[in-house]
Amino acid sequence: MTTRWFRLFLTFFMSFIRQKIFVTDTSTLSFRVWPFDADLKYMNNSSFWTIAEIGVMDLYLRSGALKICRKNQWLPLMTSQKMVFRRPLKRFMKFQLETRIIYWDERTIYFNHIFLKNGKLIANCFIDVVLVSKNGKIAPQKIMAELGVKSKPPYNDIIRLSNNLNRFLLHEIEIPKHPHNL
C-alpha cells in the first residue's frame, strides 16, 4: 500500500519535470518490483493493476488531460479491464510500462498497457475508461477536441479487436499507430 502512494506521488511530481506528451503518444515509465509488490517470489496481480493505473495517470498528467478533466469536473472511471501474463517478474527486477490510448468511440476510451523487461513482453492489458460528470457520461470526443486531436485512430473496427483480444494482448496482432505518431 505504501509503495502505491509513493509511486503515485512520484509520478505526479515527475510529470512537471518530464517532457510533455500528446494524448495519443506512448507514455513510458520505469519501475522496480519491491517486496511489497510480490507475494512469496513474484509480483502479484494487484501490483500490475496499480502500476497500470499509474501509467494512465502519467499519460493524463503529461498530456494535459487531467487539467481539462478538473476544469470541467469530469471524472475518468475504469469500466472494464483484461490482462494476459506472459512471464513473471521477480522481486527487485526492473521493468518498463508503456501506456497508450488505442481507440475511443462515442462513450469509451480504450487504453493499452504493455509491461516489458529488457524488451520482452511480461504482461499486456486492455482497459476501458469512461468520463463522467454530475450530469452523466461525457463523450470522449469532447476531451480529445480540447486536447487538439482532430481524428480518431485508423483502426475503427473495435469489434474485431475485441473478438481477438487474447491474440492482441499476446502481441500476435499488431495495432497501427495513430497518424499523429507516424
N, C-alpha and C positions, 0 to 999 in steps of 0.2 A: 504494500500500500504506500509506504513512504517513497519508494523508488518511483512510483507512478507520478506522485505530486512533484517530486524533484525534476523528473523528465519534462513534465508539463510546464513548470515554471521556467526551466532552462530553455525549452523551445520558444516560449513566449518572449523571453528576454533576447534570445539569439535572433528572433525574427526582425528585431530592429537593426541588427548588425549585418545579418546575411543579405545577400543580393535579393532584391525584389524579383518576383517572377510573374508571368502572365498566368491567368487561371487555367489555361489549357496546357501549361508546361508541366514537366515532371518535377516533383519535389523529392530530393534525395537526402536522407538523414542516416547518420551512422550511430550504432548502438553497441553495447556490450551486454551479454547475459550476466546479470548479477545474481547472487544466491537467492534473493527474494523472488526472482523470476522463475526459478527452477523448482521442480518438486524434488525428487531424490537426485536426479542426474541431468535431466533435460528441461529446457524451457517449457513451461506449461501453456495450455491453450489460452487461458485468460490473459497471460502476458502478451501473447501475439495480438489479441484484440485490443489491449491497452495501447500497444505501440502503433497499431493501425489507426486508432483514434488520434494519437499524437501526429501521425502523418497528415491526417485530414486537417488538424488544427494548424500545422505548419503551412500547408497549402492555402488555407483560408487567411491566415495572418499575412503571409508574404505577398499574396496576390491582391490584398485589399478587400477580399470578400467579407471578412468578419466585420470590418468597419462599416460596410454597406448594410450588413445584417443588423448591426447595432443601431445604426441611424434609422432604419425602417422598422425596428423592433421585430425582426424576423428571427426565428429560431430554427437551426438545422437539426432535424431528428432522423436518426437511423431507423429505417423500416424493415430492412432485410439484410442478411449477411450470410456469406458462404465462404469457407476456406478449405483448401486442399493442401495437405502437408506432404512434402517430398522427402525431406531429410530432417533429422532432429538438430537442435542447437544445444550444445553442452554448456555448462557453467563457464563463464569468463570468455566465451567465444565472441569475437567481433562480427558484426553483420551490418548490412545496409537495408534500408527500406526505401522503395521507390513508390510514390503515390501520384496518381493522376486521375483526372476526370476523363472517362472514356466516352460518355454519351449523356444526353439529357433529353427528356421528352416533355410533354405538357405538364407533368406533375412530379417527376423524379429526376434526380441527378445520380449517375452511376459512377462509382469510384472503383479503381483497381489498385491494390497494394501488392507489391512484389517484394518478398524477403529474399535477400541474396547473401551468400558467403563466398567471397573470392570469385564472384561472377556466376556461381552455381545457384540454381533455384532451391530455396529452402521451403517456402510456402507462398501461396498466391491466394488472394481473396478478392471478393467482389462484394461491394456494399452499395445499397440503395439509400439515398437520403432525400427527404422532402423538407421544404421550407414551410414553416407555419407562422402565422401571426394570430393575434387575438380574434381576427376576422375569418380565420380558416387558412387553407393551403395557398401558397404563393407559387405561381408558375415560374420554373427555373429560368425561362427566357427573360424575366424581369431583371434578375441579378446579373445574368450574362450580358444583357444590353448595357447595364450600368458599368460593367467591367470592360466594355469595349469589344465583346465577342460579337462578330457580325453574322456568323453562320454556324450551324450545327456541324459536328464531325461527319465525315462522309459515310460512315457505317450506320445507316439508319435502320438496318434490319435487326433490331434488338431481339426479335423472336428467334431468329437463327442463333444468335449469341446465347440466349437463354437455353435453347434446346441442346447446345453443345458446350454448356458451361464447364463441365468437368474437363473436357478436352482443352478448352481455352485456359483454364486455371493450371493445367499441367504443361502449358506452352506448346500444345500441339496445333493450336490455331493462332495465327498472328493477327492482331488488330492493327489496321493502319493508323498512323498518327494524324492528328488534326492538321489541316492545311496550314494553320498558323505556325506549326512546329517543323515544317518541311524545309 
